[in-house]
Structures are given as C-alpha cells and as structure tokens.
Amino acid sequence: MRTWFAKQMNDAPAVLPDAAPAEAAPRPKAAIKSRRMVYAPVRASGTEARPEGEIRIKAQIDSNSKQIVLMVDRPILPGYSYWTSNLHDAQRLSPLAAALLEQDGVDSVLIHEMNVTVALDLHSDEQAELSARQFGKIIRAQLQSGQAVMSEEFLATMPSEDEIRYGVQSAIDLEINPGIAGHSGEITLTSVVGNTVYIKMGGGCQGCAASSITLRQGVDQSFRNAVPQIGALLDETDHAAGSNPFFTELPSGMR
C-alpha cells in the first residue's frame, strides 16, 4: 500500500480549486472523543518527578515508533500546536523546539497543549531513558526561564482555521483520497482547532494494519505541503471497529 500510495501522490494534480468549497461549522473541541496522534501510540512509560510546587514532567517511551512523549503538569502551548523537523525554522520560531532538535538523534518535535513529543533514533531502552531525562531537563529549564515557548512570528503568520480547513480539504480531495481509492480507503476532515487538524479514516483504511504508515508518510506530508503551519495531526478513527482489508475469511473448501 505504501509504494502504491506514494506513486499516486506523486501523480496527483497539484492545482487547488479556484474557490473554497462551502464549509460546515467545525465541531466544538468538547465534542471530540477518541484521538490518536499520528506519531503514537505510546506503550512503555517512565516518570520524572520533582518536589511539590516545581514543574513536574512524566515521560512515556515507545521504542517501536521511536518517540518519547513528555507530559508537563501545565499548559505549554494552549490553543495551538507546533511541529518541526527543521532546526533553522525552530531557531526562528521556538527556542524550546530548537533546544530539543539540537540533541543527538532527534528527528522532529511536536509541541501540543501540555505535551512535547520527540521523535528520535532509539537503539536501546537505556538510551531512551537517558534521552527522556535530558529532554525533561530542557523543557523544565525553558519554562523556568520565563522565555516564551513560541515567538511572536508564530502567531502573526498563523492562517485562520478556515484557511487551514480549505487547504487540508483540497489536499484530501485532489491528492489523498484519489490515491487510496484503489484500496477503498478514504480520509475525512472532522475539524480544525487552532492549527491542530482532526481526521477520520474510513473504508479500507479503518482497521488496516498499514493505516499508521499511510498517516505518517502520506497524509501528514500532504497536509504540511498544503499548509506548512499545521501543528498536530490527530486521528479520531476507531480502528478497533474496522476490519483489515488484506485478510478475508476463506471458503471452507480452501482451508
């Protein structure tokens, strides 16, 4: 699916519609239930605590997806999110993201509400534990410094929710859904809150073992090409309710 989907994405038209389609009002954030971050899930966990009154951070480590999620006891970036894999951009927009990207092996950083997700090349559980502790120290030092997590330029250049919704919907209509139609898959944009995008996967993508690959290597990149300011991309699909399209029940005579 990945190779075929990548080819379809490359062949898809790049011209956006002349006019934005009529948009339905976004669902209020309170209505959002199950969410799955593109670079999740997290399984193994460890904690890092400090005395009462100081900043507390809990680290969850997933060696399979090679990421560490650091959960802080207070908002870091309320109302918005920021993702980057580019140190030069981070140095301009976010001193916290820049400090994390400067660490050995870090591929990308996502700052979202009270969480910081760091994707990196993990070779051992011991390395992951050391990295989590180092990242926690960097986050704590940044918050204690009183320096803003994001620069004024970040908000000044942020598109409106309607503009983000239009760009994402155009990418879905012109690139993504035509590319996965051969597997009876479809992506639906459910809402945009700030610059955080919520989607659902349907058809052959719901419950598909390769859905996380489609998200990371196809949908995520297409959305960011359309709207570079997108932060977190969250999947609200109930994949447990879907069926894997690559496995079917064999007739009794063929078992």
N, C-alpha and C positions, 0 to 999 in steps of 0.2 A: 504493500500500500504506500509506503514512504516513497519509493522510487517513482512509482506511477504518479503519485500526487505531486511530487516535485516537478515532474515533466509538465503536468497540466498547469501548474502555477506559472512556469516559465512561458508557456504558450498562451496564457490568458491575456485578454486585452488590457491595456494599461490606462485607457482613456476613461475618465469619470463621466457620469451623465451631466448634461448641461444644466439641469436644475435639480435641486434636492427633492427627494420624494417626501410626501406628506408624512409627518412623524407623529406617532402616538405619544401621549404624555408618558414620561419614564415612571416606572413603578417606584413608590417611595422606598427608601432604604429599609424601613422597618418590615416590609413585606418579604424581604429576601431571606430565605431559609438556609438550605444546604448549600455550601460553597466549597469549591475545590480550587486551590491555587494551581496555576499552570506548573509550577516547579515543586509541587507537593506530590504525594503525601510524606509525612514525617513519621518514623516509627520509633527508633531508639531515642532515649532522652537522657539529659543530664541537667543539673541545676547549678546555678551560681548565685549565692545569696549574700546580702550584706546586713549589718545591724539595722534595726528599726529606724526609719527616718531617712535612710540613704536610698539611692537608686538600686532597685532590685531587677535582676535580669535572669530569665530562665532560657536555657539553650536546648533545642531539640535537634538531634543529629540524624540524618538519613544518609547512610553510606551508599545506598543503592542509587539514589538520584543525585548524590554528591552535592548536598546542600546542608546548610545549618540555618535554622530559624531561631532568631533571638527575640524573645518576647519581653518587653520592658513594662514596668508597672505604671507607666504614664504615657499619654499621647506623645508621639514623636512628630507626626505629620498629619494632624487631624484634617479630614475633608479631602485630602489629596493623596497621591502616591507617586513614587518616582522610581523608575527602573533605568539602569545604565550598565553598559559594559565598556564604556569609553572613558578612560581616565582624564583625557583632556576636557571633555564636557563636564565631568564630575567636578574637576577643579574650578570650573566656572560657576556651576550651579549648586553644588552641595559639598561642603567640607567634610561631612560625615562619610558620604559615599566615596569621596576621593581618598580619605584615610584608609578605608577598607580595601579599595581597589589597589592600593599601593602594597598590600600584603602579598607575599609569595603565593602563587597558585590561584588567586581569586579571579574568577571569570566575569561575574556580574553581581550587582547589588540591587535589591528591591527594598525600598522603604515604604511601608504601608501602615497607616494608623499607629498602632503600638508595636508593630513587628518590623524587624530587619531580616531579610532573607539573603544569605550569602551563598552563591554557587561557586564551588571550587573543586580542584582536583584532589580527592581524598585517597590516600594509599593505605591507611590503617586507622583503626579505632583510636589508637593513641594520638595520632596526628590530629584527628577530628576533635578530640577532647582538648588538646593544646590550642588548636585554632579557635574553638568556641570560647575558651577563656580569654584569648587575646582579643577577639572581636568584642567580647563583653567589656573589656577594659577600654577599648577605643570608643565604644558607644557611651560608656559612663563618663569618660573624660570630655567628650564632645558636649554632652548635656550639662555637665557641671561647669563648663567654661562660660555658659551663657550665650555663646555664639549661635546664631540661627542655623538650623539644620539645612535650610534651603535659602538661596539668595533671593533678592527682590526680583531678579530677572525671571526666575522660575514662574512666579505668579503673573508677572507682567506680560509674558509671552504665552500664557496658557489659553488655548482655544476654549470657546464656550462648550457646554455639554451638547448643544445642538450641532455644533460644528464637528465635534468628535463623533457623535452618533451618525452623522451623514457620511463621514469618511470611512468609518467602520462598516456601515451598511453597504456602501459602494464596494468595498473590498470583498464583502461576503457575496454580493450579487454578481460581481464581474470576475472574481478570481476563485474564491474558496469553494462555494457551492458547485459551480461547474466542474471544478477539479475533483470533487469527491462524489459527484453524482453517479459515477460508474459503480460505486460501492453502496449505492442507495443511502448515502450519508447526507446530512445537512447540518448547518450551523445557524442558530437563531440568536440574534442580539436581543437580550432581555431588558437591559437598562445600562445607563451610564450615570455614575455618581461622581461628581468632580471630574477626574480624569481616569477613574477606575472603570473598567469595562466588564460587564457580566454577560455570559453567553450560556446557551444550552446546546448540546449535541443530540441530534435525533437520527432516526432511520438506522442505517448500518453502523453509525458511529456510537450509538448508545450501547454500552456494554462491550464494545470492541476492545480487544487487548491492546491494539495499536493506537487507541484514541489519545493517550498522553503524548505519543510521538507526533501525531497529527497536530496537536495543540502547540507543542514546543517548536517544531521545525516547519510548520506550515502556517497555521492560523496566527500564531504570535508574531512571526516575522512579517506576514502580510499586513496585519493591523498596524504594526510600527512603521512600516513603509508608508502607509496611508496617512497616519497621524503620529509623528515621532514623539509627541508629548504624552502619549498613553503611558500610564503607570502600571498598575496591577491588572492582570487579565485573569478573571475568576470564572471557573466552570461550575455552574449550578446543576449540571446533569446528575440525575440519579442513575448512575451506571449499573447499580445492582439490579435495577428493574429491566435492563436491556438484555439482549442475548448476543453472544459472539457470532457475527455473521460468517465466520470462517469454519464453524463447526455445526453440522446438522445431524439429525438422527438418521441412521442408516436403515433402509428397509430390512425386515427380518431375514430375507434370503441372502443378504450381503454381509451379515455379521460374522 
